[in-house]
Amino acid sequence: MAISDTQKVDLLWKKIGFSKTKSDTNANKKAANEAIVSELIIKPSNIWSDGDNIPGTQPSSNSAILRIYTEHETTEDSTATNNRTWKTGATNWVPPSFGSTYQLKVYVDSASSGDPAANGTQLFETGSGNDDEWYFDYQSGTLHFIGSSIPSQVGNSDSIFVTGARYIGNTYNTGITDATLYNATIDSLAQPLATSDGGTGLTTFTSKGVFYASDTSTVAQATGSNGQVMQITNDTPSFGDLDGGTF
């Protein structure tokens, strides 16, 4: 017997929309009630390397890793059904899996409104009982009225406004800071590694050179020839011949 389309859709809805494993039918367990996490595979270039520093409660102001949006006006997707889909124009919004306060807030008000929260109407994810639910794709920053109808409050002269947080920290594309690496292989460095970080500060090495600390963060090299001895001149090591007079 073939798997029903209803069960296929339920699996995809829970996997893609909530990063959860389907363990029962939608009638017995809604997506929000599924407990087994099943994260989607993410390309290394999209990994949030500062993700561990996202606070559990959404802050009220911008930081180095988060940008806070308050009643940000979206743009209607003209390629979709009228008033059905709205674009924020920004990606990497922080989902509520980082904390319940990251749950997006959605408002409808007249276009260019200065205070949609006060003058408009808040639209809830579960809809108003008229099959007008919305779904927000936190990765692409796109809001879609996923129910069979569009909220009656949304007219052709209105806009959708959203309040939430967006990740702007480092990814593997922009570099990683303050990371602890174990058994890592580094192929190349843009700058020589300082001695304080376990390097020498040198870009090249001289064959059979003798290392010495030229300053507090860089190692230098002194070289000589067979039979010469090392001596200190002006606080700098050098090599010279034994001539019977200098020594």
Biotite code that builds the C-alpha atoms (Angstrom):
import biotite.structure as struc

atoms = struc.array([
    struc.Atom([0.000, 0.000, 0.000], chain_id="A", res_id=1, res_name="MET", atom_name="CA", element="C"),
    struc.Atom([1.337, 3.419, -0.932], chain_id="A", res_id=2, res_name="ALA", atom_name="CA", element="C"),
    struc.Atom([2.098, 6.090, 1.663], chain_id="A", res_id=3, res_name="ILE", atom_name="CA", element="C"),
    struc.Atom([-0.642, 8.719, 1.621], chain_id="A", res_id=4, res_name="SER", atom_name="CA", element="C"),
    struc.Atom([0.117, 12.239, 0.465], chain_id="A", res_id=5, res_name="ASP", atom_name="CA", element="C"),
    struc.Atom([-1.151, 13.504, 3.828], chain_id="A", res_id=6, res_name="THR", atom_name="CA", element="C"),
    struc.Atom([1.584, 11.585, 5.659], chain_id="A", res_id=7, res_name="GLN", atom_name="CA", element="C"),
    struc.Atom([4.220, 12.756, 3.182], chain_id="A", res_id=8, res_name="LYS", atom_name="CA", element="C"),
    struc.Atom([3.210, 16.376, 3.662], chain_id="A", res_id=9, res_name="VAL", atom_name="CA", element="C"),
    struc.Atom([3.191, 15.973, 7.448], chain_id="A", res_id=10, res_name="ASP", atom_name="CA", element="C"),
    struc.Atom([6.733, 14.556, 7.338], chain_id="A", res_id=11, res_name="LEU", atom_name="CA", element="C"),
    struc.Atom([7.989, 17.441, 5.185], chain_id="A", res_id=12, res_name="LEU", atom_name="CA", element="C"),
    struc.Atom([6.168, 20.046, 7.282], chain_id="A", res_id=13, res_name="TRP", atom_name="CA", element="C"),
    struc.Atom([7.778, 18.785, 10.477], chain_id="A", res_id=14, res_name="LYS", atom_name="CA", element="C"),
    struc.Atom([11.219, 18.245, 8.943], chain_id="A", res_id=15, res_name="LYS", atom_name="CA", element="C"),
    struc.Atom([11.533, 21.450, 6.926], chain_id="A", res_id=16, res_name="ILE", atom_name="CA", element="C"),
    struc.Atom([9.351, 23.804, 8.890], chain_id="A", res_id=17, res_name="GLY", atom_name="CA", element="C"),
    struc.Atom([10.341, 22.747, 12.422], chain_id="A", res_id=18, res_name="PHE", atom_name="CA", element="C"),
    struc.Atom([13.533, 20.628, 12.055], chain_id="A", res_id=19, res_name="SER", atom_name="CA", element="C"),
    struc.Atom([11.748, 17.807, 13.865], chain_id="A", res_id=20, res_name="LYS", atom_name="CA", element="C"),
    struc.Atom([11.343, 14.091, 13.249], chain_id="A", res_id=21, res_name="THR", atom_name="CA", element="C"),
    struc.Atom([7.821, 12.880, 12.445], chain_id="A", res_id=22, res_name="LYS", atom_name="CA", element="C"),
    struc.Atom([6.868, 10.369, 15.133], chain_id="A", res_id=23, res_name="SER", atom_name="CA", element="C"),
    struc.Atom([3.083, 10.357, 14.805], chain_id="A", res_id=24, res_name="ASP", atom_name="CA", element="C"),
    struc.Atom([0.261, 11.627, 12.642], chain_id="A", res_id=25, res_name="THR", atom_name="CA", element="C"),
    struc.Atom([-0.617, 15.318, 12.635], chain_id="A", res_id=26, res_name="ASN", atom_name="CA", element="C"),
    struc.Atom([-3.899, 14.466, 14.367], chain_id="A", res_id=27, res_name="ALA", atom_name="CA", element="C"),
    struc.Atom([-2.055, 12.881, 17.303], chain_id="A", res_id=28, res_name="ASN", atom_name="CA", element="C"),
    struc.Atom([0.981, 15.148, 17.465], chain_id="A", res_id=29, res_name="LYS", atom_name="CA", element="C"),
    struc.Atom([1.325, 18.611, 15.942], chain_id="A", res_id=30, res_name="LYS", atom_name="CA", element="C"),
    struc.Atom([4.680, 19.762, 14.596], chain_id="A", res_id=31, res_name="ALA", atom_name="CA", element="C"),
    struc.Atom([5.328, 22.013, 17.598], chain_id="A", res_id=32, res_name="ALA", atom_name="CA", element="C"),
    struc.Atom([4.844, 19.007, 19.893], chain_id="A", res_id=33, res_name="ASN", atom_name="CA", element="C"),
    struc.Atom([7.342, 16.728, 18.162], chain_id="A", res_id=34, res_name="GLU", atom_name="CA", element="C"),
    struc.Atom([10.343, 16.289, 20.469], chain_id="A", res_id=35, res_name="ALA", atom_name="CA", element="C"),
    struc.Atom([13.031, 14.643, 18.325], chain_id="A", res_id=36, res_name="ILE", atom_name="CA", element="C"),
    struc.Atom([15.269, 17.238, 16.655], chain_id="A", res_id=37, res_name="VAL", atom_name="CA", element="C"),
    struc.Atom([16.285, 16.554, 13.054], chain_id="A", res_id=38, res_name="SER", atom_name="CA", element="C"),
    struc.Atom([18.391, 19.492, 11.863], chain_id="A", res_id=39, res_name="GLU", atom_name="CA", element="C"),
    struc.Atom([18.791, 20.078, 8.151], chain_id="A", res_id=40, res_name="LEU", atom_name="CA", element="C"),
    struc.Atom([22.299, 19.744, 6.747], chain_id="A", res_id=41, res_name="ILE", atom_name="CA", element="C"),
    struc.Atom([23.925, 23.162, 6.389], chain_id="A", res_id=42, res_name="ILE", atom_name="CA", element="C"),
    struc.Atom([26.865, 23.979, 4.119], chain_id="A", res_id=43, res_name="LYS", atom_name="CA", element="C"),
    struc.Atom([30.007, 25.012, 6.049], chain_id="A", res_id=44, res_name="PRO", atom_name="CA", element="C"),
    struc.Atom([29.915, 28.443, 4.390], chain_id="A", res_id=45, res_name="SER", atom_name="CA", element="C"),
    struc.Atom([26.568, 29.122, 6.103], chain_id="A", res_id=46, res_name="ASN", atom_name="CA", element="C"),
    struc.Atom([27.501, 27.999, 9.611], chain_id="A", res_id=47, res_name="ILE", atom_name="CA", element="C"),
    struc.Atom([27.058, 30.689, 12.273], chain_id="A", res_id=48, res_name="TRP", atom_name="CA", element="C"),
    struc.Atom([30.451, 30.520, 13.999], chain_id="A", res_id=49, res_name="SER", atom_name="CA", element="C"),
    struc.Atom([29.262, 32.977, 16.676], chain_id="A", res_id=50, res_name="ASP", atom_name="CA", element="C"),
    struc.Atom([25.996, 31.124, 17.224], chain_id="A", res_id=51, res_name="GLY", atom_name="CA", element="C"),
    struc.Atom([26.970, 30.067, 20.743], chain_id="A", res_id=52, res_name="ASP", atom_name="CA", element="C"),
    struc.Atom([27.098, 33.741, 21.721], chain_id="A", res_id=53, res_name="ASN", atom_name="CA", element="C"),
    struc.Atom([23.457, 34.432, 20.821], chain_id="A", res_id=54, res_name="ILE", atom_name="CA", element="C"),
    struc.Atom([21.733, 35.197, 24.152], chain_id="A", res_id=55, res_name="PRO", atom_name="CA", element="C"),
    struc.Atom([18.739, 33.142, 25.239], chain_id="A", res_id=56, res_name="GLY", atom_name="CA", element="C"),
    struc.Atom([16.618, 36.291, 25.374], chain_id="A", res_id=57, res_name="THR", atom_name="CA", element="C"),
    struc.Atom([16.383, 38.639, 22.405], chain_id="A", res_id=58, res_name="GLN", atom_name="CA", element="C"),
    struc.Atom([18.175, 41.906, 23.269], chain_id="A", res_id=59, res_name="PRO", atom_name="CA", element="C"),
    struc.Atom([16.576, 45.277, 22.681], chain_id="A", res_id=60, res_name="SER", atom_name="CA", element="C"),
    struc.Atom([19.511, 46.792, 20.787], chain_id="A", res_id=61, res_name="SER", atom_name="CA", element="C"),
    struc.Atom([21.975, 45.772, 18.092], chain_id="A", res_id=62, res_name="ASN", atom_name="CA", element="C"),
    struc.Atom([25.204, 43.936, 18.879], chain_id="A", res_id=63, res_name="SER", atom_name="CA", element="C"),
    struc.Atom([28.165, 42.573, 16.950], chain_id="A", res_id=64, res_name="ALA", atom_name="CA", element="C"),
    struc.Atom([26.240, 39.389, 16.137], chain_id="A", res_id=65, res_name="ILE", atom_name="CA", element="C"),
    struc.Atom([22.578, 40.481, 16.145], chain_id="A", res_id=66, res_name="LEU", atom_name="CA", element="C"),
    struc.Atom([20.634, 43.196, 14.378], chain_id="A", res_id=67, res_name="ARG", atom_name="CA", element="C"),
    struc.Atom([17.270, 43.965, 15.908], chain_id="A", res_id=68, res_name="ILE", atom_name="CA", element="C"),
    struc.Atom([14.363, 44.892, 13.634], chain_id="A", res_id=69, res_name="TYR", atom_name="CA", element="C"),
    struc.Atom([11.344, 46.690, 15.081], chain_id="A", res_id=70, res_name="THR", atom_name="CA", element="C"),
    struc.Atom([8.244, 46.795, 12.892], chain_id="A", res_id=71, res_name="GLU", atom_name="CA", element="C"),
    struc.Atom([10.319, 46.401, 9.733], chain_id="A", res_id=72, res_name="HIS", atom_name="CA", element="C"),
    struc.Atom([8.208, 46.937, 6.604], chain_id="A", res_id=73, res_name="GLU", atom_name="CA", element="C"),
    struc.Atom([8.336, 44.069, 4.126], chain_id="A", res_id=74, res_name="THR", atom_name="CA", element="C"),
    struc.Atom([7.819, 44.002, 0.358], chain_id="A", res_id=75, res_name="THR", atom_name="CA", element="C"),
    struc.Atom([5.095, 41.982, -1.304], chain_id="A", res_id=76, res_name="GLU", atom_name="CA", element="C"),
    struc.Atom([6.259, 39.213, -3.612], chain_id="A", res_id=77, res_name="ASP", atom_name="CA", element="C"),
    struc.Atom([4.691, 40.217, -6.916], chain_id="A", res_id=78, res_name="SER", atom_name="CA", element="C"),
    struc.Atom([5.304, 36.746, -8.380], chain_id="A", res_id=79, res_name="THR", atom_name="CA", element="C"),
    struc.Atom([2.935, 35.137, -5.863], chain_id="A", res_id=80, res_name="ALA", atom_name="CA", element="C"),
    struc.Atom([-0.825, 35.408, -5.361], chain_id="A", res_id=81, res_name="THR", atom_name="CA", element="C"),
    struc.Atom([-1.945, 38.877, -4.303], chain_id="A", res_id=82, res_name="ASN", atom_name="CA", element="C"),
    struc.Atom([-0.979, 39.592, -0.649], chain_id="A", res_id=83, res_name="ASN", atom_name="CA", element="C"),
    struc.Atom([0.099, 35.978, -0.132], chain_id="A", res_id=84, res_name="ARG", atom_name="CA", element="C"),
    struc.Atom([3.885, 36.300, 0.346], chain_id="A", res_id=85, res_name="THR", atom_name="CA", element="C"),
    struc.Atom([6.046, 39.095, 1.805], chain_id="A", res_id=86, res_name="TRP", atom_name="CA", element="C"),
    struc.Atom([9.837, 39.506, 1.724], chain_id="A", res_id=87, res_name="LYS", atom_name="CA", element="C"),
    struc.Atom([11.991, 41.175, 4.396], chain_id="A", res_id=88, res_name="THR", atom_name="CA", element="C"),
    struc.Atom([14.938, 41.586, 2.024], chain_id="A", res_id=89, res_name="GLY", atom_name="CA", element="C"),
    struc.Atom([17.302, 40.045, 4.594], chain_id="A", res_id=90, res_name="ALA", atom_name="CA", element="C"),
    struc.Atom([18.396, 36.500, 5.445], chain_id="A", res_id=91, res_name="THR", atom_name="CA", element="C"),
    struc.Atom([19.494, 34.605, 8.585], chain_id="A", res_id=92, res_name="ASN", atom_name="CA", element="C"),
    struc.Atom([16.759, 35.620, 11.013], chain_id="A", res_id=93, res_name="TRP", atom_name="CA", element="C"),
    struc.Atom([17.146, 34.036, 14.444], chain_id="A", res_id=94, res_name="VAL", atom_name="CA", element="C"),
    struc.Atom([14.468, 31.357, 14.977], chain_id="A", res_id=95, res_name="PRO", atom_name="CA", element="C"),
    struc.Atom([12.704, 30.694, 18.300], chain_id="A", res_id=96, res_name="PRO", atom_name="CA", element="C"),
    struc.Atom([14.847, 27.584, 18.802], chain_id="A", res_id=97, res_name="SER", atom_name="CA", element="C"),
    struc.Atom([17.353, 30.034, 20.353], chain_id="A", res_id=98, res_name="PHE", atom_name="CA", element="C"),
    struc.Atom([14.687, 31.228, 22.796], chain_id="A", res_id=99, res_name="GLY", atom_name="CA", element="C"),
    struc.Atom([10.967, 31.931, 22.754], chain_id="A", res_id=100, res_name="SER", atom_name="CA", element="C"),
    struc.Atom([11.473, 35.716, 22.571], chain_id="A", res_id=101, res_name="THR", atom_name="CA", element="C"),
    struc.Atom([12.928, 35.313, 19.066], chain_id="A", res_id=102, res_name="TYR", atom_name="CA", element="C"),
    struc.Atom([9.482, 34.314, 17.800], chain_id="A", res_id=103, res_name="GLN", atom_name="CA", element="C"),
    struc.Atom([8.704, 36.747, 14.993], chain_id="A", res_id=104, res_name="LEU", atom_name="CA", element="C"),
    struc.Atom([5.930, 39.281, 15.566], chain_id="A", res_id=105, res_name="LYS", atom_name="CA", element="C"),
    struc.Atom([3.847, 40.182, 12.520], chain_id="A", res_id=106, res_name="VAL", atom_name="CA", element="C"),
    struc.Atom([1.651, 43.245, 12.051], chain_id="A", res_id=107, res_name="TYR", atom_name="CA", element="C"),
    struc.Atom([-0.533, 44.559, 9.231], chain_id="A", res_id=108, res_name="VAL", atom_name="CA", element="C"),
    struc.Atom([-1.025, 48.289, 8.779], chain_id="A", res_id=109, res_name="ASP", atom_name="CA", element="C"),
    struc.Atom([-1.226, 50.867, 6.031], chain_id="A", res_id=110, res_name="SER", atom_name="CA", element="C"),
    struc.Atom([1.914, 51.129, 3.923], chain_id="A", res_id=111, res_name="ALA", atom_name="CA", element="C"),
    struc.Atom([4.700, 53.285, 5.416], chain_id="A", res_id=112, res_name="SER", atom_name="CA", element="C"),
    struc.Atom([3.011, 53.323, 8.822], chain_id="A", res_id=113, res_name="SER", atom_name="CA", element="C"),
    struc.Atom([5.133, 54.794, 11.587], chain_id="A", res_id=114, res_name="GLY", atom_name="CA", element="C"),
    struc.Atom([3.711, 52.615, 14.383], chain_id="A", res_id=115, res_name="ASP", atom_name="CA", element="C"),
    struc.Atom([2.144, 49.363, 13.163], chain_id="A", res_id=116, res_name="PRO", atom_name="CA", element="C"),
    struc.Atom([2.128, 47.817, 16.659], chain_id="A", res_id=117, res_name="ALA", atom_name="CA", element="C"),
    struc.Atom([-0.116, 50.592, 17.952], chain_id="A", res_id=118, res_name="ALA", atom_name="CA", element="C"),
    struc.Atom([-2.115, 51.504, 14.865], chain_id="A", res_id=119, res_name="ASN", atom_name="CA", element="C"),
    struc.Atom([-2.286, 48.195, 13.029], chain_id="A", res_id=120, res_name="GLY", atom_name="CA", element="C"),
    struc.Atom([-3.264, 44.632, 13.853], chain_id="A", res_id=121, res_name="THR", atom_name="CA", element="C"),
    struc.Atom([-0.987, 41.859, 15.068], chain_id="A", res_id=122, res_name="GLN", atom_name="CA", element="C"),
    struc.Atom([-1.330, 38.647, 13.096], chain_id="A", res_id=123, res_name="LEU", atom_name="CA", element="C"),
    struc.Atom([-0.617, 35.412, 14.922], chain_id="A", res_id=124, res_name="PHE", atom_name="CA", element="C"),
    struc.Atom([1.051, 32.326, 13.506], chain_id="A", res_id=125, res_name="GLU", atom_name="CA", element="C"),
    struc.Atom([-1.932, 30.173, 14.378], chain_id="A", res_id=126, res_name="THR", atom_name="CA", element="C"),
    struc.Atom([-4.286, 32.474, 12.486], chain_id="A", res_id=127, res_name="GLY", atom_name="CA", element="C"),
    struc.Atom([-7.581, 33.961, 13.618], chain_id="A", res_id=128, res_name="SER", atom_name="CA", element="C"),
    struc.Atom([-9.694, 30.857, 13.196], chain_id="A", res_id=129, res_name="GLY", atom_name="CA", element="C"),
    struc.Atom([-10.323, 31.581, 9.518], chain_id="A", res_id=130, res_name="ASN", atom_name="CA", element="C"),
    struc.Atom([-7.583, 29.330, 8.071], chain_id="A", res_id=131, res_name="ASP", atom_name="CA", element="C"),
    struc.Atom([-5.341, 32.402, 7.635], chain_id="A", res_id=132, res_name="ASP", atom_name="CA", element="C"),
    struc.Atom([-2.199, 31.123, 9.356], chain_id="A", res_id=133, res_name="GLU", atom_name="CA", element="C"),
    struc.Atom([1.241, 32.415, 8.393], chain_id="A", res_id=134, res_name="TRP", atom_name="CA", element="C"),
    struc.Atom([4.628, 30.706, 8.179], chain_id="A", res_id=135, res_name="TYR", atom_name="CA", element="C"),
    struc.Atom([7.973, 32.528, 8.330], chain_id="A", res_id=136, res_name="PHE", atom_name="CA", element="C"),
    struc.Atom([11.100, 31.102, 6.723], chain_id="A", res_id=137, res_name="ASP", atom_name="CA", element="C"),
    struc.Atom([13.789, 32.370, 9.108], chain_id="A", res_id=138, res_name="TYR", atom_name="CA", element="C"),
    struc.Atom([16.588, 31.472, 6.722], chain_id="A", res_id=139, res_name="GLN", atom_name="CA", element="C"),
    struc.Atom([15.301, 33.345, 3.681], chain_id="A", res_id=140, res_name="SER", atom_name="CA", element="C"),
    struc.Atom([13.421, 36.032, 5.618], chain_id="A", res_id=141, res_name="GLY", atom_name="CA", element="C"),
    struc.Atom([10.133, 35.365, 3.810], chain_id="A", res_id=142, res_name="THR", atom_name="CA", element="C"),
    struc.Atom([6.647, 35.408, 5.318], chain_id="A", res_id=143, res_name="LEU", atom_name="CA", element="C"),
    struc.Atom([3.933, 33.348, 3.646], chain_id="A", res_id=144, res_name="HIS", atom_name="CA", element="C"),
    struc.Atom([0.247, 33.080, 4.493], chain_id="A", res_id=145, res_name="PHE", atom_name="CA", element="C"),
    struc.Atom([0.207, 29.312, 4.391], chain_id="A", res_id=146, res_name="ILE", atom_name="CA", element="C"),
    struc.Atom([-3.470, 28.780, 5.229], chain_id="A", res_id=147, res_name="GLY", atom_name="CA", element="C"),
    struc.Atom([-6.247, 28.450, 2.686], chain_id="A", res_id=148, res_name="SER", atom_name="CA", element="C"),
    struc.Atom([-7.135, 32.143, 3.065], chain_id="A", res_id=149, res_name="SER", atom_name="CA", element="C"),
    struc.Atom([-5.411, 35.477, 3.618], chain_id="A", res_id=150, res_name="ILE", atom_name="CA", element="C"),
    struc.Atom([-6.262, 37.538, 6.737], chain_id="A", res_id=151, res_name="PRO", atom_name="CA", element="C"),
    struc.Atom([-9.176, 39.846, 6.051], chain_id="A", res_id=152, res_name="SER", atom_name="CA", element="C"),
    struc.Atom([-7.206, 42.745, 7.586], chain_id="A", res_id=153, res_name="GLN", atom_name="CA", element="C"),
    struc.Atom([-4.668, 42.633, 4.729], chain_id="A", res_id=154, res_name="VAL", atom_name="CA", element="C"),
    struc.Atom([-5.852, 44.981, 1.986], chain_id="A", res_id=155, res_name="GLY", atom_name="CA", element="C"),
    struc.Atom([-4.202, 46.089, -1.227], chain_id="A", res_id=156, res_name="ASN", atom_name="CA", element="C"),
    struc.Atom([-3.073, 49.373, 0.343], chain_id="A", res_id=157, res_name="SER", atom_name="CA", element="C"),
    struc.Atom([-1.558, 47.646, 3.386], chain_id="A", res_id=158, res_name="ASP", atom_name="CA", element="C"),
    struc.Atom([1.875, 46.278, 4.201], chain_id="A", res_id=159, res_name="SER", atom_name="CA", element="C"),
    struc.Atom([3.185, 43.581, 6.488], chain_id="A", res_id=160, res_name="ILE", atom_name="CA", element="C"),
    struc.Atom([5.609, 44.626, 9.247], chain_id="A", res_id=161, res_name="PHE", atom_name="CA", element="C"),
    struc.Atom([7.808, 42.273, 11.282], chain_id="A", res_id=162, res_name="VAL", atom_name="CA", element="C"),
    struc.Atom([9.727, 42.514, 14.546], chain_id="A", res_id=163, res_name="THR", atom_name="CA", element="C"),
    struc.Atom([12.590, 40.112, 15.241], chain_id="A", res_id=164, res_name="GLY", atom_name="CA", element="C"),
    struc.Atom([16.339, 39.585, 15.254], chain_id="A", res_id=165, res_name="ALA", atom_name="CA", element="C"),
    struc.Atom([18.761, 38.720, 12.492], chain_id="A", res_id=166, res_name="ARG", atom_name="CA", element="C"),
    struc.Atom([22.184, 37.071, 12.779], chain_id="A", res_id=167, res_name="TYR", atom_name="CA", element="C"),
    struc.Atom([25.023, 39.255, 11.436], chain_id="A", res_id=168, res_name="ILE", atom_name="CA", element="C"),
    struc.Atom([27.980, 37.566, 13.162], chain_id="A", res_id=169, res_name="GLY", atom_name="CA", element="C"),
    struc.Atom([30.821, 35.591, 11.637], chain_id="A", res_id=170, res_name="ASN", atom_name="CA", element="C"),
    struc.Atom([30.373, 32.591, 9.374], chain_id="A", res_id=171, res_name="THR", atom_name="CA", element="C"),
    struc.Atom([33.011, 30.380, 7.829], chain_id="A", res_id=172, res_name="TYR", atom_name="CA", element="C"),
    struc.Atom([32.975, 32.883, 4.938], chain_id="A", res_id=173, res_name="ASN", atom_name="CA", element="C"),
    struc.Atom([33.937, 35.849, 7.133], chain_id="A", res_id=174, res_name="THR", atom_name="CA", element="C"),
    struc.Atom([36.333, 34.085, 9.476], chain_id="A", res_id=175, res_name="GLY", atom_name="CA", element="C"),
    struc.Atom([36.187, 32.600, 12.948], chain_id="A", res_id=176, res_name="ILE", atom_name="CA", element="C"),
    struc.Atom([37.285, 34.390, 16.099], chain_id="A", res_id=177, res_name="THR", atom_name="CA", element="C"),
    struc.Atom([37.809, 33.059, 19.609], chain_id="A", res_id=178, res_name="ASP", atom_name="CA", element="C"),
    struc.Atom([37.479, 29.449, 18.500], chain_id="A", res_id=179, res_name="ALA", atom_name="CA", element="C"),
    struc.Atom([39.109, 26.391, 20.066], chain_id="A", res_id=180, res_name="THR", atom_name="CA", element="C"),
    struc.Atom([40.397, 23.961, 17.435], chain_id="A", res_id=181, res_name="LEU", atom_name="CA", element="C"),
    struc.Atom([41.352, 20.351, 18.112], chain_id="A", res_id=182, res_name="TYR", atom_name="CA", element="C"),
    struc.Atom([43.590, 18.368, 15.740], chain_id="A", res_id=183, res_name="ASN", atom_name="CA", element="C"),
    struc.Atom([43.196, 21.083, 13.112], chain_id="A", res_id=184, res_name="ALA", atom_name="CA", element="C"),
    struc.Atom([45.292, 21.371, 9.953], chain_id="A", res_id=185, res_name="THR", atom_name="CA", element="C"),
    struc.Atom([45.994, 24.953, 8.823], chain_id="A", res_id=186, res_name="ILE", atom_name="CA", element="C"),
    struc.Atom([46.883, 25.184, 5.145], chain_id="A", res_id=187, res_name="ASP", atom_name="CA", element="C"),
    struc.Atom([47.948, 28.834, 5.074], chain_id="A", res_id=188, res_name="SER", atom_name="CA", element="C"),
    struc.Atom([47.940, 32.061, 7.087], chain_id="A", res_id=189, res_name="LEU", atom_name="CA", element="C"),
    struc.Atom([47.464, 35.603, 5.824], chain_id="A", res_id=190, res_name="ALA", atom_name="CA", element="C"),
    struc.Atom([50.057, 36.827, 8.369], chain_id="A", res_id=191, res_name="GLN", atom_name="CA", element="C"),
    struc.Atom([52.888, 35.020, 10.211], chain_id="A", res_id=192, res_name="PRO", atom_name="CA", element="C"),
    struc.Atom([51.801, 33.560, 13.538], chain_id="A", res_id=193, res_name="LEU", atom_name="CA", element="C"),
    struc.Atom([53.217, 35.510, 16.478], chain_id="A", res_id=194, res_name="ALA", atom_name="CA", element="C"),
    struc.Atom([55.273, 33.764, 19.162], chain_id="A", res_id=195, res_name="THR", atom_name="CA", element="C"),
    struc.Atom([52.508, 34.476, 21.690], chain_id="A", res_id=196, res_name="SER", atom_name="CA", element="C"),
    struc.Atom([50.277, 32.213, 19.594], chain_id="A", res_id=197, res_name="ASP", atom_name="CA", element="C"),
    struc.Atom([52.872, 29.480, 19.180], chain_id="A", res_id=198, res_name="GLY", atom_name="CA", element="C"),
    struc.Atom([54.476, 30.742, 15.951], chain_id="A", res_id=199, res_name="GLY", atom_name="CA", element="C"),
    struc.Atom([57.736, 32.477, 15.030], chain_id="A", res_id=200, res_name="THR", atom_name="CA", element="C"),
    struc.Atom([56.533, 35.632, 13.281], chain_id="A", res_id=201, res_name="GLY", atom_name="CA", element="C"),
    struc.Atom([58.704, 34.712, 10.275], chain_id="A", res_id=202, res_name="LEU", atom_name="CA", element="C"),
    struc.Atom([57.657, 34.222, 6.669], chain_id="A", res_id=203, res_name="THR", atom_name="CA", element="C"),
    struc.Atom([60.884, 32.483, 5.600], chain_id="A", res_id=204, res_name="THR", atom_name="CA", element="C"),
    struc.Atom([63.663, 30.486, 7.265], chain_id="A", res_id=205, res_name="PHE", atom_name="CA", element="C"),
    struc.Atom([67.413, 30.543, 6.770], chain_id="A", res_id=206, res_name="THR", atom_name="CA", element="C"),
    struc.Atom([69.117, 27.178, 6.470], chain_id="A", res_id=207, res_name="SER", atom_name="CA", element="C"),
    struc.Atom([70.996, 26.284, 9.697], chain_id="A", res_id=208, res_name="LYS", atom_name="CA", element="C"),
    struc.Atom([70.111, 29.637, 11.257], chain_id="A", res_id=209, res_name="GLY", atom_name="CA", element="C"),
    struc.Atom([70.063, 30.081, 15.015], chain_id="A", res_id=210, res_name="VAL", atom_name="CA", element="C"),
    struc.Atom([66.823, 31.530, 16.427], chain_id="A", res_id=211, res_name="PHE", atom_name="CA", element="C"),
    struc.Atom([66.678, 34.338, 18.951], chain_id="A", res_id=212, res_name="TYR", atom_name="CA", element="C"),
    struc.Atom([63.937, 36.633, 20.213], chain_id="A", res_id=213, res_name="ALA", atom_name="CA", element="C"),
    struc.Atom([64.262, 39.889, 18.314], chain_id="A", res_id=214, res_name="SER", atom_name="CA", element="C"),
    struc.Atom([61.364, 41.418, 20.292], chain_id="A", res_id=215, res_name="ASP", atom_name="CA", element="C"),
    struc.Atom([58.465, 40.235, 22.427], chain_id="A", res_id=216, res_name="THR", atom_name="CA", element="C"),
    struc.Atom([56.474, 38.768, 19.553], chain_id="A", res_id=217, res_name="SER", atom_name="CA", element="C"),
    struc.Atom([58.915, 37.904, 16.764], chain_id="A", res_id=218, res_name="THR", atom_name="CA", element="C"),
    struc.Atom([61.793, 35.448, 16.358], chain_id="A", res_id=219, res_name="VAL", atom_name="CA", element="C"),
    struc.Atom([64.829, 36.289, 14.197], chain_id="A", res_id=220, res_name="ALA", atom_name="CA", element="C"),
    struc.Atom([67.736, 34.200, 12.896], chain_id="A", res_id=221, res_name="GLN", atom_name="CA", element="C"),
    struc.Atom([71.501, 34.609, 12.986], chain_id="A", res_id=222, res_name="ALA", atom_name="CA", element="C"),
    struc.Atom([73.863, 32.612, 10.766], chain_id="A", res_id=223, res_name="THR", atom_name="CA", element="C"),
    struc.Atom([77.585, 32.076, 10.535], chain_id="A", res_id=224, res_name="GLY", atom_name="CA", element="C"),
    struc.Atom([80.255, 29.889, 8.938], chain_id="A", res_id=225, res_name="SER", atom_name="CA", element="C"),
    struc.Atom([82.237, 26.884, 10.095], chain_id="A", res_id=226, res_name="ASN", atom_name="CA", element="C"),
    struc.Atom([84.588, 27.745, 12.950], chain_id="A", res_id=227, res_name="GLY", atom_name="CA", element="C"),
    struc.Atom([82.907, 31.010, 13.883], chain_id="A", res_id=228, res_name="GLN", atom_name="CA", element="C"),
    struc.Atom([81.542, 31.723, 17.332], chain_id="A", res_id=229, res_name="VAL", atom_name="CA", element="C"),
    struc.Atom([78.424, 33.564, 18.351], chain_id="A", res_id=230, res_name="MET", atom_name="CA", element="C"),
    struc.Atom([78.810, 36.871, 20.159], chain_id="A", res_id=231, res_name="GLN", atom_name="CA", element="C"),
    struc.Atom([76.542, 39.721, 21.253], chain_id="A", res_id=232, res_name="ILE", atom_name="CA", element="C"),
    struc.Atom([76.954, 43.083, 19.555], chain_id="A", res_id=233, res_name="THR", atom_name="CA", element="C"),
    struc.Atom([74.595, 45.925, 20.460], chain_id="A", res_id=234, res_name="ASN", atom_name="CA", element="C"),
    struc.Atom([72.373, 43.367, 22.185], chain_id="A", res_id=235, res_name="ASP", atom_name="CA", element="C"),
    struc.Atom([72.044, 41.373, 18.956], chain_id="A", res_id=236, res_name="THR", atom_name="CA", element="C"),
    struc.Atom([73.545, 37.898, 18.404], chain_id="A", res_id=237, res_name="PRO", atom_name="CA", element="C"),
    struc.Atom([76.044, 37.587, 15.568], chain_id="A", res_id=238, res_name="SER", atom_name="CA", element="C"),
    struc.Atom([78.823, 35.221, 14.452], chain_id="A", res_id=239, res_name="PHE", atom_name="CA", element="C"),
    struc.Atom([82.459, 36.044, 13.990], chain_id="A", res_id=240, res_name="GLY", atom_name="CA", element="C"),
    struc.Atom([85.936, 34.482, 13.668], chain_id="A", res_id=241, res_name="ASP", atom_name="CA", element="C"),
    struc.Atom([88.354, 33.920, 16.522], chain_id="A", res_id=242, res_name="LEU", atom_name="CA", element="C"),
    struc.Atom([91.185, 36.343, 15.719], chain_id="A", res_id=243, res_name="ASP", atom_name="CA", element="C"),
    struc.Atom([93.112, 36.329, 18.978], chain_id="A", res_id=244, res_name="GLY", atom_name="CA", element="C"),
    struc.Atom([92.401, 39.974, 19.661], chain_id="A", res_id=245, res_name="GLY", atom_name="CA", element="C"),
    struc.Atom([88.660, 40.362, 19.873], chain_id="A", res_id=246, res_name="THR", atom_name="CA", element="C"),
    struc.Atom([88.313, 37.393, 22.257], chain_id="A", res_id=247, res_name="PHE", atom_name="CA", element="C"),
])
